[in-house]
Amino acid sequence: MSWVDKELKRRAASSKRPATRPPSPNVASDRLQAVWGTLERANAALPSELQLVVDAGNSVVSATEHATFVAWLRAHNGAALGLATDGIRYLWPESGSRWSNNFWIRWDIDGARYLLTRRIGNSAPVRIASYTFDDGQTDYMIMRMVVGKRIKVRAVRKKRLWLF
């Protein structure tokens, strides 16, 4: 049998199989809404004196990011978690000298996982570090914001075996 016959058979077999549908773009927003819901529930479970301030409404963080935010959870020291249309943004009021203290949490459709990204270095070619986000750390994130301490990327990313 020649390679032509094999290719014809392969194509005939693949045409008989039902076509797989690509994932809906709403999957990403649904997954982000799920994480945001756990953050809101963790905040609502706190006593009223400790709860973070909830701001609703559209706002833009900066012109370079072009992100419209739907809701915010703000701490007394200026730290904030914001729900945008394409991700969840963490903002820390103080700038870092070596890398950014701010990060994004987004849903990766291809990898079917949450990604945590942040900018590394202050040089002109922007370098981005990307990690897998551990969605079980939402209570930790709320606790750090209430206490007034920075959420460290190392604490909210998934660990790989023995590596930190």
N, C-alpha and C positions, 0 to 999 in steps of 0.2 A: 504494500500500500504506500502510495507516495504521500508526501507532505501535503499536497493539495487535497487529497481525500480526507486526511486527518483533520485539516482545517475546516473543511465543509461539515464534517460530522460534529466537530466542536461547536461551530456556529449554530447548527441545527439543534443541538442539545441545549445550548444557552438560550435560544429563542423559545423553547418549550417551557423553560423555567419562568416563574412569575418574576417580574422586574422588582427589584428592591427599591423602596422609596427612600430618597435622601431624607435625613432628619429635618424636621421642621425648624425654622428659625425661632419659633416660640419656645422650643425646648430650652434654649439658653436663658430666656427671660423667666421661664417657669422655675428653673433651677436656682437662679439668683433670687427670685421672690421667696423660695423656700428658705434660703440662708438668711435673707432679710427678715423673714417671719420669725425665725428662731432668735435672731438678735432682738427683735421687738418684744418677743415673749419673755426673754431673759431680763430685759429692762423693765417690763411691766411687773415682773415677779418681785422686784425690789421694793422696799418701803419708799413712800413718796419723797422722803428727804434725800434719798440716794439716787433716785431715778435721773437718767440723762434727759436733757431737754429735747423734745421731739419737735422738729420744724418740718412743716409740709409746705410744698410750693416749689416752683421752678426757679433755679438759680444756676449760674455758670461759675465754675471754679476759676478758670483762666482761659484766655483766648487760645492758648496753644493746645489745650486738651479738647476743646469743643464738646464738652459733656454737659448735658442738661440733667440736673438732679431733681428727683421727685420728692425725696424725703431725707432728713438729716437726723442723726442722733448726736447731740453736742454735749461735751463735758465742760465742767466749770473752768478748766485751764485752757480752753480753746481747741482741744483735740476734737475730731469729728469723724463720724462714719456717715457716708452719703450713698444713697441708692440712686444710681444713674440708669439710663436706659440700656447701657451695655455692660455694666459692672457695679461693683461696690468699691468705693474709694475710702481709704483711711488717710486722714490728714493729721499730721503732728505739727504744732505751731513753731517748733524750733527747727532750724535747718541743720542737716548733718554735714560734717566737713569732708568725709570720704565718700559717702553714698547717701541717697535720699532716705529719710525716715518715713516717707509716704509710700503707699503701695495700692495696687488695684487687685481686686478679686474678680475674675471672669470665668465663664464656663467655656471650656474648650470642646466644641462639638465633635471634632475628629478624634480626640483622645478620650472623650466621655469622662472628663474630670474637671475639677476646679483648678484654675491656674492663679498663682499669686505672682505678680510682676512688680519690679521696682527698678528705678534708675540707679546705675552704679557709676560713681565718679562724677567729676564736674567738668570733664573735658568736652571739647566741641563735638566729636563724634559720640553721640549718646549710646551708651551700652546698657542693655536691659538684662537683668537677671530674672529668670523664670523658675518657679518652684511649684510643686503640687500643694494645694491648700488643704489643710485638715479641717473639714467642716464640723468636727466635733469640738473645736476650740472656741465656739461662739461665747460660751459662758466666761471663759478666760478673757476674751476680748472686752466684754462688758465690764468685768471686774477691774481690769487694768484701766479702763477709761474712768470708772467711778473713783478709783483710788488716785487718779491723776498721773499715772505712769504710762510710759510709751509702750505700745504693743510692738514687740520685737518679731521680725519676720521669722527668725529661727524658732520661735515658740509656736507659731501657727502654721508652719509648713509640715508636711508629712515627712517623717524620718524614713530613711532607706536603710533597713537592716541595722547595722551598727554605726552608720555614718550620721553625723549631726549636721 
